[in-house]
Amino acid sequence: MPTRRQFVKDATLLAAAPVVGGLSPRDRIVQKGPVFAYIGTYSAGGNGNGGRGIHIFEVDAATGGLTERDVLVTSSNPSALALGRTRTHLYAGNEVSNFEGGKTGSVSAYAIDRASGRLTLVNSVSAQGAGPAHVSVHPAGKHLFVANYGGGSVAVLPIRPDGGLGAATDTKIHEGVVGPVRATNAPPGSFAISGHNSPHAHMIQSDPSGRYVLATDLGLDVIFVWRFDQESGRLAPADPPSIALPPGDGPRHFAFHWNARWLYSLQEEASTIVVFDYDATNGRLTAKQTISSLPKGFAGTSFTSGILISPDARFVYVANRLHDSITWFAIGTDGTLTFAGEEWTRGDYPRSFEFDPSGTFLYSLNQRSDAVTCFRADRPTGRLTFTGQYTPIGAPSSMVFLS
């Protein structure tokens, strides 16, 4: 485990940069007003989606309870959310394919009223591909990245001085050999088949330094790596330009450790975590461990969804859909993982999950059972304990906090 002195040093160095898949030291700031939670939903389509748009909740810091304050009603499937660096604007990836009559999705920028948490639309622009599934903001706060699952592409959108979005400065179409429909490392008896029919960009985010940008493609079984030019807003292939995951395993999301030396890649169809050493000088990844995201002895079909690092950087957490669990793993001194525990989500199909700004509570967004469930996290052991709180919300997908 990292020493306390080393942890404090790493936290100080990375204080200005958001960390992929977890809470950065900057996120754990002293509360200056109400803590708000924004939850994006699936609000359109014929699959029983019950979301209404972006729901705004006030958070009880003592109990973790959520009290709804407002709903920004939209049928555009705002399934992916990200806060701007100044925390004055919220960005939503709208998972549609018909923006302005075309065949692309969109990304919307909203101004935040700090006192009430309410949102006001600034503008919406093309995502440069269908079905945007993930958005993130560059550490410098001047660009937003979007991964288009349906379009198999990623794009860079400039953030204007007023917080709105400009037209894309770069778009990359993912190309390569589509992987097999059966995952190499699937659990025994698994029939997990999702995206191995074409390229599917699933997540895009910069490394903590902001010099490199990484994106997963579930259909191609690769993680693309680009150098990022902040002046032009353009991406250029790193050397090497990508890293391959086992055929069919389906890389979905990833998380950087705060020390910027380790990256954890989550595979959707194999239900695995691959631990990489990361060289921040050239953006290179070197795999050193593969471990199941499911409990020992599991057999059958499950899909992973999200991956987070605990606020104290001691544990990696993973959400498993169909198994409907959150599992956690202790991080060793070399970054490798050891299974530490599991907890039932109290809901169906956890689409994602998130820690509150204090790191005390963890929320599971259970898409198919239309509820968010709340757990208290024990820092020494990583253990999750259900608080008994269910918050009804149709088809929840993503969650971010403003504190």
C-alpha positions, 0 to 999 in steps of 0.5 A: 500500500502507498505510504500516507506521505506518498499518498498526500504527495500524489494527491497534491500533484494531481489536485488540478486534474480530474481522475478517470472513474473516481474522485480527485482531491479537487472533488473532495472540497469543503462544502460551500453550499448545498450538495446537489446530485444530477442523475441522467436517465434513459428518457426515450425509446420503446424499451420501457424507459421511464426516465424524464430527463436530468433529475436534480437532487439535494444530498443529505450529507449525514444520511446520504438521502436524496431529495428531489428539487427539480427535473429538466425534462427532455426526451433526448436520453441524457445518459452521460453527464460531466461537470465542467472544470469551473463547476458552473456548467453541466454537460450531457451526452444525449444518446440519440441518432437523429439530432437535427434530422441527421444521423448523429447524437448530440451533446448539451451544455447547461448553466447551473444555478448554484443556489437551487441547482437548476439547469438552463440550456446554453446550447446543443451541438452534434456529437459527430456520431450516433449514440454518445455513451460517454463524455468527459472534460479535459483537465484544462477545462477548455475541451470536452471529449465524447465517445459515440457508441453507435457511431464508432467514433470519438470527437473533441468539442471546444468549450466556449468562454460562456460554457457553451460548446463549439463545433468539433475540432477533431473527430476520429472514426474507429477502424479495425477488426471486429472481435468474436461474439464469444469472449476469450475470458468469459465465465463458464456458461456465459452467453454474454453477447453485446457489441461485437458487430461493429466498432463501438466507442464506449469511453474517452478521457484524458490521462491525469496530465492531460497530454494523452487521451484514451478511448475504449472500443468494445467492438474492436477489443482495443484501447486507443491512445492519442496525443492531445494538442490543447491549442488546436484541439486535435488528436494524433496517434501515440506510439503505439496507437492502441493496445489490444485486449483479448478477443471478444472481451469488450473493453468498456470503461477504465480508471486511473489510479491517482499516482498516474502509474496504474490503469484499470480496464473493465471488460463488459463481456468477459467480466474482467479487470485488466491491470496495466502499468501506465507510462505517462511520458509516452502513453504506453500501457503494459498489462500485468494482471487479469482478474474476474470482476465476479465472485469466485465460482460464478457461472453464467451470464453477466455484464460489467458496467462501471469501475471506480477507485475509492476516495482513499485509493485503497480499493477498486469497485466494479458494478456487475449487471445481471449478477446485480452486485458491486464487488471491490478489490484491494489495491496492492503495493504494485497496483495489482488487485485482490478480491475483497468483497461483494454486495447486492445492489438491491436493484436490477441492472446497475448501469453505473454507480458513484461515490458522494463528494465525501466518499462516505456513500456509494449510489447504485443506479439500477436501470431496470428497476427504476431506483437508486440505492444508497450504501455506506462505505467502510474505509478500512475494509471497503465494505458496503452496507445498505442504508435502506434508502431507495430513490425512485427514478426511471431508468437512471444511467449516470450521476455527478455531484456538485459540492 
